[in-house]
Amino acid sequence: MIIDSQIHLWEADNPARPWPEGVKPDVAEPLTAERFIPMMDEIGVDRAIIAPPGVCGFDPGYALECAARFPDRLAVTSRWTLDDPEWRASLPTWMDRPGMVGIRLGLLPAARHKWQESGDLGDFWAECERLGIPLMIFAPRDLSAVEQAAEAHPGLTLVVDHVNLVISTPDTVADCVAELNLLARFPNVAVKLGSLPLRSAGGYPYADLHAPLQSVYDAFGAERLMWASDQTTTMARDRGSYLENLMLMRDAYAAVPKGDLDMILGGTVARLFPWRS
């Protein structure tokens, strides 16, 4: 089974769920479940996890509706903010909704510092560990908070987004990956191999990423790696097709055992984010 562990789906701006002011989608036309599932079918992707994009704010409503319409195909890890004063009250029931399988947390520097100083971030790690909520963490080029959480909360599942790479600096891929690989010593840390065409200096087959991806495999093993297309960001920058995004995994890991490739393409995310329909 092939599972794409990050896609963005969204509906048109509307009065019931308006887009946040000033936020724009990756591509102009809304990418609905009805549009994306045929794309999955075309290349043989069985399931996908929706990470609601910025135009959805912190409201997972549309993503959960998609998961309800296609429960065997779609699930949700929604964005989370500790700026909401009610976060402690809402966290215990977060996973009760059909289709919800986890949380995606953005740890950009300003928010991270604020949440660490307030103590909210430490409390959040502890509560997610207690409740068994797996986390996908976007922390570009600063994994210190992830490292602290992994050490203090060994029962907490932490998945680092985008191989710790940033879009604008393809020349720093080796440094980003080396920093990421230091976290392999924590068995509760996994890696989302996502949005990779944007991290390459060239087009398909994205050959400059093959060696760094091999080093991540060597450090973490297949059982802690998961493919994520983040395909709408690739579409927005015309960096490759959905099939090419998938083929990058097959090309970069052509020499690994088939069972390991199967883990990367679906087995790991199925184990860490059990489907809830």
Backbone as CSV, one residue per row, in Angstrom:
resi,resn,N_x,N_y,N_z,CA_x,CA_y,CA_z,C_x,C_y,C_z
1,MET,0.843,-1.201,0.000,0.000,0.000,0.000,0.874,1.245,0.000
2,ILE,0.583,2.187,-0.881,1.306,3.455,-0.957,0.473,4.537,-0.279
3,ILE,1.090,5.228,0.671,0.419,6.309,1.395,1.259,7.572,1.276
4,ASP,0.645,8.619,0.800,1.268,9.938,0.729,0.990,10.631,2.059
5,SER,2.031,10.903,2.842,1.807,11.392,4.197,1.624,12.900,4.312
6,GLN,1.619,13.623,3.185,1.230,15.044,3.248,0.734,15.537,1.900
7,ILE,-0.545,15.897,1.876,-1.108,16.626,0.754,-1.874,17.814,1.316
8,HIS,-2.081,18.821,0.488,-2.896,19.978,0.867,-4.168,19.969,0.029
9,LEU,-5.312,19.995,0.688,-6.593,20.142,0.004,-7.302,21.351,0.594
10,TRP,-8.044,22.064,-0.248,-8.779,23.224,0.247,-9.961,23.515,-0.663
11,GLU,-10.929,24.223,-0.110,-12.113,24.655,-0.838,-11.983,26.132,-1.173
12,ALA,-12.872,26.625,-2.003,-12.876,28.048,-2.340,-13.204,28.887,-1.111
13,ASP,-12.718,30.104,-1.101,-13.061,31.056,-0.051,-14.576,31.192,0.011
14,ASN,-15.145,31.104,1.205,-16.598,31.194,1.330,-16.964,31.740,2.695
15,PRO,-18.174,32.290,2.837,-18.559,32.917,4.113,-18.541,31.951,5.295
16,ALA,-18.842,30.682,5.061,-18.876,29.726,6.162,-17.477,29.446,6.707
17,ARG,-16.502,29.374,5.796,-15.111,29.149,6.201,-14.224,30.079,5.388
18,PRO,-14.166,31.353,5.758,-13.365,32.308,4.973,-11.877,32.070,5.157
19,TRP,-11.119,32.392,4.115,-9.665,32.303,4.214,-9.144,33.425,5.119
20,PRO,-8.076,33.181,5.855,-7.457,34.261,6.622,-6.991,35.384,5.686
21,GLU,-7.081,36.581,6.156,-6.726,37.739,5.335,-5.258,37.675,4.907
22,GLY,-5.028,37.887,3.611,-3.678,37.941,3.075,-3.042,36.607,2.758
23,VAL,-3.717,35.501,3.040,-3.160,34.175,2.785,-3.633,33.684,1.421
24,LYS,-2.713,33.168,0.624,-3.048,32.684,-0.710,-2.729,31.194,-0.818
25,PRO,-3.478,30.467,-1.646,-3.200,29.038,-1.826,-2.017,28.812,-2.754
26,ASP,-1.540,27.568,-2.786,-0.415,27.225,-3.659,-0.760,27.436,-5.125
27,VAL,-1.956,27.006,-5.523,-2.419,27.179,-6.896,-3.787,27.833,-6.860
28,ALA,-4.138,28.510,-7.949,-5.319,29.365,-7.937,-6.622,28.592,-7.749
29,GLU,-6.752,27.481,-8.437,-8.005,26.734,-8.368,-8.010,25.843,-7.132
30,PRO,-9.098,25.868,-6.339,-9.147,25.006,-5.155,-8.851,23.553,-5.505
31,LEU,-8.055,22.920,-4.676,-7.723,21.513,-4.893,-8.548,20.695,-3.907
32,THR,-9.650,20.180,-4.408,-10.585,19.429,-3.589,-10.234,17.944,-3.601
33,ALA,-10.888,17.200,-2.722,-10.699,15.755,-2.721,-11.119,15.149,-4.043
34,GLU,-12.182,15.688,-4.624,-12.670,15.165,-5.899,-11.672,15.383,-7.019
35,ARG,-10.842,16.405,-6.913,-9.788,16.625,-7.907,-8.560,15.777,-7.607
36,PHE,-8.241,15.604,-6.322,-6.968,14.976,-5.991,-7.022,13.454,-6.043
37,ILE,-8.123,12.863,-5.675,-8.174,11.406,-5.658,-7.925,10.811,-7.045
38,PRO,-8.449,11.373,-8.144,-8.054,10.843,-9.453,-6.551,10.957,-9.715
39,MET,-5.911,11.979,-9.171,-4.458,12.084,-9.303,-3.779,10.936,-8.561
40,MET,-4.289,10.594,-7.402,-3.763,9.455,-6.655,-3.949,8.164,-7.440
41,ASP,-5.151,7.988,-7.986,-5.453,6.765,-8.729,-4.529,6.605,-9.939
42,GLU,-4.232,7.706,-10.580,-3.436,7.663,-11.812,-2.042,7.094,-11.574
43,ILE,-1.455,7.341,-10.388,-0.087,6.867,-10.147,-0.038,5.742,-9.109
44,GLY,-1.208,5.307,-8.636,-1.236,4.158,-7.743,-1.060,4.466,-6.273
45,VAL,-1.436,5.665,-5.838,-1.388,6.005,-4.409,-2.714,5.597,-3.774
46,ASP,-2.631,4.779,-2.726,-3.837,4.228,-2.106,-4.488,5.172,-1.114
47,ARG,-3.666,5.838,-0.324,-4.190,6.712,0.722,-3.323,7.961,0.827
48,ALA,-3.872,8.992,1.477,-3.111,10.215,1.701,-3.587,10.875,2.984
49,ILE,-2.678,11.590,3.625,-3.009,12.357,4.826,-3.044,13.832,4.460
50,ILE,-4.176,14.457,4.745,-4.356,15.882,4.463,-3.732,16.698,5.584
51,ALA,-2.869,17.637,5.216,-2.386,18.666,6.133,-3.017,19.970,5.654
52,PRO,-4.086,20.438,6.295,-4.765,21.638,5.800,-3.783,22.804,5.625
53,PRO,-3.829,23.477,4.485,-2.881,24.558,4.213,-3.272,25.855,4.905
54,GLY,-2.458,26.875,4.677,-2.664,28.150,5.350,-4.009,28.788,5.084
55,VAL,-4.585,28.564,3.895,-5.881,29.185,3.597,-6.995,28.615,4.475
56,CYS,-6.754,27.483,5.109,-7.736,26.909,6.032,-7.544,27.409,7.459
57,GLY,-6.520,28.209,7.691,-6.235,28.632,9.052,-5.949,27.423,9.926
58,PHE,-6.541,27.421,11.114,-6.382,26.280,12.018,-7.673,25.480,12.121
59,ASP,-8.525,25.625,11.121,-9.804,24.924,11.088,-9.674,23.669,10.228
60,PRO,-9.798,22.478,10.824,-9.691,21.254,10.036,-11.016,20.805,9.420
61,GLY,-12.018,21.678,9.459,-13.359,21.268,9.057,-13.441,20.693,7.662
62,TYR,-12.866,21.397,6.686,-12.964,20.893,5.316,-12.206,19.579,5.162
63,ALA,-11.022,19.480,5.743,-10.242,18.243,5.646,-11.006,17.070,6.256
64,LEU,-11.650,17.288,7.397,-12.420,16.220,8.015,-13.631,15.836,7.165
65,GLU,-14.217,16.803,6.485,-15.309,16.483,5.568,-14.806,15.597,4.432
66,CYS,-13.631,15.905,3.921,-13.046,15.067,2.857,-12.802,13.650,3.368
67,ALA,-12.250,13.539,4.580,-11.994,12.222,5.148,-13.296,11.465,5.387
68,ALA,-14.364,12.181,5.738,-15.659,11.525,5.946,-16.240,11.014,4.634
69,ARG,-16.011,11.749,3.548,-16.523,11.317,2.239,-15.711,10.165,1.671
70,PHE,-14.420,10.136,1.997,-13.526,9.107,1.455,-12.727,8.470,2.597
71,PRO,-13.386,7.783,3.513,-12.705,7.308,4.724,-11.619,6.276,4.469
72,ASP,-11.696,5.567,3.356,-10.662,4.577,3.049,-9.483,5.176,2.304
73,ARG,-9.580,6.460,1.946,-8.533,7.085,1.134,-7.830,8.232,1.849
74,LEU,-8.559,8.968,2.713,-8.026,10.207,3.259,-8.124,10.235,4.783
75,ALA,-7.106,10.826,5.412,-7.116,11.107,6.846,-6.526,12.502,7.041
76,VAL,-6.421,12.946,8.291,-6.074,14.344,8.564,-5.067,14.440,9.708
77,THR,-4.035,15.257,9.522,-3.218,15.781,10.624,-3.301,17.295,10.526
78,SER,-4.041,17.910,11.422,-4.338,19.333,11.268,-3.328,20.217,11.985
79,ARG,-3.246,21.451,11.489,-2.366,22.454,12.091,-2.841,22.769,13.507
80,TRP,-1.886,23.128,14.343,-2.158,23.412,15.756,-1.395,24.656,16.159
81,THR,-1.995,25.448,17.070,-1.285,26.595,17.613,-1.462,26.646,19.116
82,LEU,-0.381,26.906,19.803,-0.444,27.080,21.247,-0.813,28.503,21.621
83,ASP,-1.081,29.354,20.632,-1.575,30.703,20.918,-3.035,30.692,21.327
84,ASP,-3.739,29.606,21.045,-5.128,29.473,21.458,-5.171,29.192,22.961
85,PRO,-5.761,30.082,23.761,-5.758,29.861,25.216,-6.541,28.621,25.643
86,GLU,-7.344,28.072,24.725,-8.147,26.897,25.055,-7.489,25.592,24.606
87,TRP,-6.220,25.640,24.247,-5.630,24.432,23.663,-5.634,23.258,24.633
88,ARG,-5.449,23.519,25.893,-5.450,22.421,26.855,-6.806,21.729,26.935
89,ALA,-7.867,22.495,26.809,-9.210,21.929,26.900,-9.569,21.111,25.667
90,SER,-9.069,21.525,24.498,-9.452,20.851,23.257,-8.587,19.641,22.936
91,LEU,-7.409,19.563,23.510,-6.482,18.498,23.143,-7.003,17.086,23.484
92,PRO,-7.621,16.860,24.645,-8.030,15.486,24.980,-9.035,14.871,24.015
93,THR,-9.819,15.678,23.316,-10.816,15.134,22.383,-10.397,15.294,20.921
94,TRP,-9.174,15.723,20.693,-8.704,16.008,19.341,-8.820,14.800,18.413
95,MET,-8.473,13.638,18.920,-8.438,12.431,18.103,-9.784,11.699,18.057
96,ASP,-10.796,12.245,18.691,-12.092,11.569,18.722,-12.841,11.679,17.399
97,ARG,-12.496,12.656,16.576,-13.221,12.867,15.331,-12.769,11.876,14.259
98,PRO,-13.703,11.239,13.577,-13.327,10.285,12.523,-12.436,10.939,11.477
99,GLY,-11.350,10.276,11.166,-10.414,10.777,10.166,-9.210,11.485,10.736
100,MET,-9.280,11.951,11.995,-8.152,12.668,12.584,-7.111,11.681,13.099
101,VAL,-5.872,11.825,12.646,-4.826,10.885,13.053,-3.636,11.549,13.733
102,GLY,-3.647,12.885,13.893,-2.520,13.527,14.550,-2.574,15.030,14.424
103,ILE,-1.460,15.662,14.764,-1.321,17.114,14.758,-0.077,17.489,13.972
104,ARG,-0.166,18.615,13.279,1.014,19.203,12.646,1.293,20.542,13.319
105,LEU,2.488,20.670,13.881,2.854,21.860,14.626,3.989,22.592,13.927
106,GLY,3.811,23.879,13.704,4.870,24.708,13.142,5.680,25.353,14.252
107,LEU,6.990,25.093,14.245,7.871,25.653,15.273,8.791,26.700,14.649
108,LEU,8.207,27.759,14.137,9.013,28.864,13.645,9.593,29.625,14.835
109,PRO,10.728,30.294,14.657,11.484,30.798,15.812,10.696,31.660,16.788
110,ALA,9.938,32.647,16.310,9.251,33.555,17.235,8.257,32.811,18.108
111,ALA,7.449,31.957,17.488,6.455,31.205,18.252,7.133,30.227,19.207
112,ARG,8.184,29.559,18.725,8.869,28.584,19.578,9.413,29.233,20.843
113,HIS,10.081,30.371,20.690,10.646,31.046,21.853,9.543,31.454,22.833
114,LYS,8.449,31.997,22.285,7.342,32.430,23.137,6.747,31.254,23.894
115,TRP,6.524,30.141,23.201,5.901,28.974,23.829,6.830,28.308,24.832
116,GLN,8.138,28.352,24.540,9.084,27.786,25.509,9.132,28.638,26.776
117,GLU,9.147,29.950,26.609,9.220,30.840,27.765,7.970,30.729,28.639
118,SER,6.822,30.533,28.012,5.576,30.430,28.763,5.405,29.065,29.424
119,GLY,6.170,28.077,28.962,6.009,26.712,29.451,4.982,25.906,28.682
120,ASP,4.280,26.559,27.753,3.235,25.866,26.999,3.799,24.729,26.158
121,LEU,4.975,24.936,25.567,5.507,23.913,24.681,5.832,22.633,25.451
122,GLY,6.438,22.776,26.607,6.732,21.599,27.420,5.467,20.882,27.861
123,ASP,4.448,21.655,28.226,3.169,21.054,28.613,2.523,20.342,27.438
124,PHE,2.653,20.929,26.246,2.071,20.335,25.047,2.717,18.989,24.740
125,TRP,4.048,18.925,24.796,4.728,17.652,24.563,4.207,16.595,25.540
126,ALA,4.123,16.972,26.807,3.714,16.014,27.837,2.287,15.524,27.615
127,GLU,1.394,16.436,27.259,0.003,16.049,27.045,-0.140,15.152,25.817
128,CYS,0.566,15.459,24.754,0.492,14.614,23.560,1.047,13.223,23.839
129,GLU,2.112,13.160,24.620,2.633,11.850,25.006,1.595,11.088,25.815
130,ARG,0.966,11.752,26.780,-0.022,11.098,27.643,-1.223,10.612,26.837
131,LEU,-1.650,11.412,25.861,-2.843,11.100,25.083,-2.554,10.225,23.871
132,GLY,-1.286,9.990,23.581,-0.934,9.165,22.423,-1.201,9.837,21.096
133,ILE,-0.971,11.149,21.008,-1.202,11.899,19.775,0.120,12.034,19.018
134,PRO,0.248,11.441,17.833,1.486,11.605,17.063,1.562,12.998,16.449
135,LEU,2.779,13.490,16.312,3.008,14.861,15.859,3.896,14.897,14.624
136,MET,3.529,15.754,13.678,4.406,16.123,12.576,4.887,17.543,12.853
137,ILE,6.190,17.743,12.868,6.786,18.990,13.329,7.529,19.683,12.189
138,PHE,7.120,20.912,11.896,7.835,21.731,10.925,8.707,22.711,11.703
139,ALA,10.011,22.443,11.726,10.956,23.252,12.494,12.186,23.519,11.641
140,PRO,12.065,24.349,10.602,13.157,24.499,9.639,14.446,25.001,10.262
141,ARG,15.481,24.171,10.127,16.855,24.498,10.513,17.048,24.770,11.991
142,ASP,16.129,24.363,12.839,16.362,24.443,14.285,15.598,23.317,14.952
143,LEU,16.288,22.213,15.173,15.669,21.018,15.730,15.881,20.898,17.238
144,SER,16.324,21.977,17.884,16.640,21.895,19.309,15.414,21.530,20.132
145,ALA,14.258,22.113,19.813,13.048,21.805,20.584,12.609,20.364,20.362
146,VAL,12.770,19.876,19.136,12.434,18.486,18.842,13.360,17.553,19.616
147,GLU,14.625,17.885,19.645,15.590,17.075,20.402,15.222,17.020,21.881
148,GLN,14.876,18.168,22.454,14.503,18.211,23.861,13.250,17.385,24.129
149,ALA,12.263,17.484,23.224,11.028,16.730,23.391,11.272,15.231,23.281
150,ALA,12.111,14.840,22.313,12.387,13.418,22.108,13.058,12.808,23.325
151,GLU,13.952,13.561,23.945,14.675,13.046,25.105,13.786,13.005,26.346
152,ALA,12.965,14.045,26.534,12.149,14.130,27.741,10.895,13.270,27.678
153,HIS,10.445,12.964,26.458,9.170,12.258,26.293,9.348,11.088,25.326
154,PRO,9.949,10.011,25.780,10.271,8.901,24.880,9.043,8.192,24.312
155,GLY,7.879,8.394,24.911,6.660,7.792,24.379,5.939,8.650,23.369
156,LEU,6.496,9.800,23.038,5.881,10.740,22.104,6.411,10.500,20.693
157,THR,5.511,10.316,19.731,5.911,10.153,18.333,6.126,11.513,17.696
158,LEU,7.327,11.753,17.189,7.713,13.019,16.570,8.203,12.742,15.159
159,VAL,7.614,13.413,14.187,8.009,13.253,12.792,8.485,14.603,12.270
160,VAL,9.747,14.688,11.875,10.321,15.934,11.367,9.925,16.113,9.910
161,ASP,9.320,17.255,9.603,8.874,17.548,8.247,10.038,17.871,7.308
162,HIS,9.869,17.487,6.053,10.682,17.975,4.933,12.176,17.692,5.085
163,VAL,12.532,16.639,5.798,13.932,16.235,5.955,14.782,17.385,6.517
164,ASN,14.114,18.317,7.235,14.800,19.468,7.818,15.364,20.413,6.751
165,LEU,14.856,20.320,5.532,15.365,21.163,4.453,14.479,22.382,4.260
166,VAL,15.075,23.467,3.791,14.326,24.670,3.442,14.376,24.860,1.936
167,ILE,13.369,25.531,1.419,13.230,25.636,-0.034,14.311,26.505,-0.658
168,SER,14.695,27.584,0.023,15.479,28.629,-0.634,16.977,28.357,-0.696
169,THR,17.464,27.307,-0.019,18.905,27.134,0.048,19.316,25.699,-0.307
170,PRO,19.202,25.306,-1.577,19.585,23.940,-1.947,21.054,23.640,-1.688
171,ASP,21.888,24.687,-1.573,23.310,24.468,-1.334,23.597,23.993,0.081
172,THR,22.613,24.054,0.974,22.847,23.652,2.360,22.233,22.289,2.677
173,VAL,21.883,21.516,1.657,21.226,20.231,1.886,22.061,19.348,2.804
174,ALA,23.360,19.246,2.556,24.210,18.363,3.361,24.203,18.777,4.825
175,ASP,24.271,20.081,5.106,24.259,20.552,6.491,22.927,20.252,7.167
176,CYS,21.826,20.477,6.450,20.501,20.222,7.020,20.331,18.751,7.359
177,VAL,20.776,17.901,6.454,20.626,16.466,6.669,21.534,15.991,7.807
178,ALA,22.728,16.535,7.895,23.632,16.156,8.985,23.029,16.524,10.338
179,GLU,22.407,17.700,10.417,21.740,18.118,11.657,20.586,17.172,11.982
180,LEU,19.811,16.825,10.978,18.693,15.904,11.174,19.166,14.548,11.664
181,ASN,20.209,14.017,11.062,20.653,12.664,11.379,21.116,12.512,12.825
182,LEU,21.458,13.625,13.481,21.822,13.563,14.895,20.647,13.101,15.759
183,LEU,19.426,13.290,15.274,18.245,12.890,16.035,17.924,11.404,15.878
184,ALA,18.644,10.706,15.022,18.361,9.286,14.803,18.601,8.463,16.060
185,ARG,19.334,8.999,17.015,19.592,8.256,18.252,18.341,8.130,19.118
186,PHE,17.319,8.931,18.817,16.067,8.855,19.567,15.085,7.973,18.797
187,PRO,14.697,6.823,19.330,13.838,5.918,18.573,12.444,6.453,18.318
188,ASN,12.033,7.513,19.019,10.693,8.077,18.814,10.669,9.198,17.786
189,VAL,11.786,9.435,17.095,11.848,10.457,16.040,11.863,9.780,14.680
190,ALA,10.950,10.209,13.803,10.888,9.743,12.428,11.013,10.939,11.497
191,VAL,11.044,10.671,10.199,11.294,11.728,9.209,10.286,11.626,8.081
192,LYS,9.713,12.764,7.741,8.825,12.858,6.594,9.644,13.325,5.386
193,LEU,9.717,12.477,4.373,10.479,12.790,3.157,9.576,13.577,2.225
194,GLY,9.397,14.864,2.536,8.369,15.635,1.869,8.872,16.854,1.129
195,SER,8.106,17.227,0.106,8.360,18.441,-0.675,9.750,18.445,-1.285
196,LEU,10.244,17.273,-1.640,11.646,17.152,-2.041,11.984,17.791,-3.384
197,PRO,11.107,17.763,-4.396,11.482,18.431,-5.649,11.877,19.892,-5.469
198,LEU,11.303,20.554,-4.456,11.637,21.956,-4.220,13.015,22.116,-3.586
199,ARG,13.527,21.054,-3.012,14.836,21.109,-2.359,15.971,20.729,-3.301
200,SER,15.647,20.368,-4.529,16.654,19.982,-5.508,17.056,21.191,-6.352
201,ALA,18.306,21.187,-6.784,18.787,22.256,-7.664,18.392,22.018,-9.111
202,GLY,17.858,20.845,-9.426,17.481,20.525,-10.797,16.131,19.856,-10.859
203,GLY,15.757,19.444,-12.060,14.500,18.744,-12.246,14.653,17.248,-12.065
204,TYR,13.583,16.522,-12.394,13.606,15.076,-12.282,14.780,14.517,-13.095
205,PRO,15.552,13.573,-12.550,15.307,12.715,-11.378,15.815,13.265,-10.043
206,TYR,16.077,14.581,-9.949,16.491,15.185,-8.681,17.718,14.456,-8.110
207,ALA,18.680,14.253,-8.977,19.817,13.385,-8.650,20.647,13.907,-7.479
208,ASP,20.659,15.222,-7.270,21.458,15.769,-6.175,20.907,15.411,-4.800
209,LEU,19.678,14.891,-4.738,19.086,14.505,-3.459,19.308,13.029,-3.123
210,HIS,19.759,12.242,-4.079,19.851,10.804,-3.842,20.838,10.466,-2.720
211,ALA,22.012,11.062,-2.726,23.000,10.773,-1.677,22.520,11.261,-0.305
212,PRO,22.008,12.489,-0.169,21.481,12.889,1.142,20.362,11.984,1.640
213,LEU,19.480,11.567,0.738,18.400,10.678,1.159,18.936,9.321,1.597
214,GLN,19.986,8.863,0.956,20.610,7.612,1.381,21.183,7.753,2.786
215,SER,21.751,8.911,3.092,22.326,9.100,4.421,21.240,9.113,5.490
216,VAL,20.068,9.654,5.161,18.948,9.641,6.108,18.469,8.205,6.333
217,TYR,18.412,7.438,5.262,18.056,6.023,5.378,19.067,5.279,6.242
218,ASP,20.347,5.537,6.022,21.384,4.874,6.803,21.262,5.218,8.292
219,ALA,20.855,6.450,8.591,20.765,6.894,9.981,19.510,6.386,10.680
220,PHE,18.364,6.498,10.009,17.079,6.229,10.659,16.527,4.841,10.362
221,GLY,16.882,4.270,9.234,16.261,3.029,8.818,14.897,3.271,8.214
222,ALA,14.452,2.342,7.391,13.196,2.521,6.664,11.996,2.630,7.581
223,GLU,12.064,1.987,8.740,10.901,1.959,9.628,10.616,3.310,10.272
224,ARG,11.492,4.312,10.029,11.235,5.664,10.545,11.240,6.718,9.432
225,LEU,11.036,6.274,8.195,10.951,7.200,7.065,9.604,7.054,6.388
226,MET,9.046,8.189,5.922,7.763,8.154,5.214,7.755,9.184,4.095
227,TRP,7.287,8.732,2.929,7.189,9.631,1.776,6.030,10.597,1.949
228,ALA,6.252,11.842,1.523,5.208,12.865,1.510,5.408,13.715,0.262
229,SER,4.399,13.794,-0.581,4.593,14.539,-1.826,4.563,16.048,-1.616
230,ASP,3.638,16.536,-0.767,3.402,17.983,-0.674,3.242,18.543,-2.089
231,GLN,2.480,17.824,-2.908,2.510,18.030,-4.347,2.041,19.415,-4.788
232,THR,1.151,20.042,-4.035,0.677,21.355,-4.507,1.792,22.395,-4.488
233,THR,2.741,22.288,-3.551,3.856,23.231,-3.578,4.746,22.982,-4.789
234,THR,4.874,21.713,-5.184,5.630,21.386,-6.393,4.908,21.896,-7.632
235,MET,3.592,21.742,-7.664,2.798,22.260,-8.773,2.923,23.773,-8.878
236,ALA,2.907,24.449,-7.733,2.955,25.910,-7.724,4.237,26.440,-8.343
237,ARG,5.310,25.675,-8.228,6.617,26.129,-8.729,7.066,25.350,-9.967
238,ASP,6.150,24.549,-10.512,6.408,23.797,-11.742,7.696,22.984,-11.636
239,ARG,7.797,22.217,-10.542,9.016,21.454,-10.304,8.853,19.957,-10.546
240,GLY,7.725,19.537,-11.097,7.596,18.130,-11.416,6.193,17.607,-11.219
241,SER,5.926,16.472,-11.841,4.611,15.849,-11.767,4.476,15.025,-10.492
242,TYR,3.271,14.619,-10.208,3.019,13.762,-9.042,3.758,12.429,-9.195
243,LEU,3.750,11.885,-10.408,4.471,10.644,-10.657,5.964,10.824,-10.421
244,GLU,6.547,11.922,-10.883,7.973,12.156,-10.668,8.291,12.300,-9.188
245,ASN,7.380,12.901,-8.440,7.556,13.030,-6.998,7.647,11.645,-6.355
246,LEU,6.759,10.765,-6.765,6.790,9.393,-6.252,8.032,8.646,-6.739
247,MET,8.371,8.822,-7.999,9.512,8.098,-8.561,10.829,8.501,-7.912
248,LEU,10.912,9.700,-7.353,12.117,10.092,-6.631,12.427,9.088,-5.527
249,MET,11.398,8.612,-4.836,11.628,7.614,-3.789,12.167,6.312,-4.383
250,ARG,11.580,5.878,-5.463,12.028,4.619,-6.085,13.439,4.762,-6.643
251,ASP,13.760,5.924,-7.181,15.097,6.136,-7.737,16.153,6.254,-6.640
252,ALA,15.867,7.085,-5.625,16.850,7.314,-4.561,17.100,6.054,-3.754
253,TYR,16.068,5.209,-3.632,16.191,4.002,-2.818,16.124,2.742,-3.674
254,ALA,16.663,2.839,-4.875,16.649,1.692,-5.793,17.440,0.508,-5.242
255,ALA,18.422,0.770,-4.398,19.290,-0.308,-3.915,18.842,-0.895,-2.584
256,VAL,17.799,-0.340,-1.977,17.384,-0.867,-0.677,16.468,-2.070,-0.880
257,PRO,16.349,-2.950,0.115,15.444,-4.095,-0.026,14.010,-3.642,-0.286
258,LYS,13.281,-4.448,-1.033,11.910,-4.090,-1.384,11.058,-3.838,-0.141
259,GLY,11.253,-4.644,0.885,10.485,-4.446,2.106,10.731,-3.088,2.735
260,ASP,11.967,-2.594,2.631,12.276,-1.274,3.165,11.613,-0.182,2.331
261,LEU,11.634,-0.330,1.012,10.960,0.658,0.172,9.463,0.666,0.457
262,ASP,8.892,-0.502,0.688,7.467,-0.563,1.028,7.186,0.176,2.332
263,MET,8.111,0.084,3.281,7.942,0.838,4.529,7.954,2.336,4.265
264,ILE,8.897,2.786,3.466,9.023,4.217,3.177,7.791,4.740,2.440
265,LEU,7.251,3.932,1.561,6.123,4.366,0.734,4.761,4.133,1.381
266,GLY,4.729,3.663,2.607,3.421,3.491,3.224,3.431,2.806,4.572
267,GLY,4.311,1.838,4.761,4.284,1.052,5.984,4.553,1.859,7.240
268,THR,5.493,2.803,7.163,5.843,3.587,8.342,4.704,4.489,8.767
269,VAL,4.125,5.214,7.827,3.044,6.128,8.202,1.826,5.351,8.681
270,ALA,1.570,4.176,8.123,0.447,3.363,8.583,0.651,2.904,10.019
271,ARG,1.906,2.656,10.385,2.199,2.207,11.751,2.139,3.364,12.738
272,LEU,2.680,4.499,12.391,2.768,5.627,13.331,1.494,6.449,13.391
273,PHE,0.716,6.453,12.300,-0.530,7.229,12.253,-1.671,6.282,11.860
274,PRO,-2.101,5.412,12.776,-3.124,4.418,12.427,-4.387,5.071,11.874
275,TRP,-4.922,4.471,10.809,-6.114,5.019,10.150,-7.301,4.976,11.098
276,ARG,-8.040,6.065,11.173,-9.206,6.156,12.042,-10.394,6.610,11.193
277,SER,-11.247,5.673,10.798,-12.397,6.023,9.967,-13.693,5.839,10.756
